[in-house]
Amino acid sequence: MKKTSVPVINPSLDAEENQILQAFESDGLRSSGLSADAQSKYQTYAEATFRKDARINIRLSSRDLKNLQKKALEEGIPYQTLISSVLHKYVEGRLQEN
């Protein structure tokens, strides 16, 4: 992306993010033009990713639950969503230890 001087639209965003926001708000973005087959494939992937069709009950220590809730609050998401995300990343092999 070409770096240009962009007026600050949102002070919480960096220059590149403000440039993207400005392009979006001025209808300066175009579709990537995916083929119908590719679009259908990605649509199927997205639906499978976000389908939540099973319910579980787990026991956690109060301390772990409070820490999960605190972490979720910092991320601005519900704690159940955080737990689901962590589990999903783990089973996909994408959870990294620091």
PyMOL commands that set and color helices and strands:
alter all, ss='L'
color gray80, all
select helices_A, chain A and resi 15-25+36-50+62-75+79-91
alter helices_A, ss='H'
color red, helices_A
deselect
rebuild
show_as cartoon
